[in-house]
Amino acid sequence: MIATLYAKERGSAPADDPHKPSTIILHYDIPVVPHVPVQTGQKIRIVRLIPSPMPITSHNDPQPPFYTVQETGIVGTVITIRAMEKTVTEFVVRNENDQSPVSAAYIAVEHLPGTTVRLSLCESLIRLALSPFLPSTRRIPIERNAVVLRNVTRLRPERERGRTVGGESRMEDEMMVASEIWLNEHFGGAEAGSERGIDITERA
């Protein structure tokens, strides 16, 4: 079973692979609680979260984070823990998609045992031993009220890092659908079938 992780892209770096000089490593933060806690040996697929403007409503309530999504072409195995901090754990994902220029991804998530991460006994003992010395340089707060529209944009392989498909932007279409769902949800319209912090609906 392949678990899907929704993540924000934080940056990229050359992979420094002499056999594949054009490959890169991508860095991601996970702000949405995964369906299954991240753990070494796990098969995962990374879907990129794209922050989108919130539709304007008459409500005065604080508006939650609102995202559309995009395929990254990263499907592979969590092979190890790269870094530990007091509140964050970062994993390494080996990308097993040969068509992608991304050789690996570093995914960081707030350390919530049993919720966002699941460590082996050995990893847990190492973390416990290192806990007095772990740094606290950043936080990745979980956005439990986030609205994520799973209207997946699938880019052509040669444009995997681009913004268009067939010469036209898909983002406008996605944002229109996202707006409709948000308005339906807040004004009691048609059945939107949305869930907060998890998913909405996925179309090929």
Helices and strands as residue ranges (DSSP letters): E 3-14, E 24-30, E 43-51, E 66-84, E 88-95, E 102-110, H 121-130, G 131-133, E 147-148, G 157-159, E 164-165, E 168-169, H 171-187
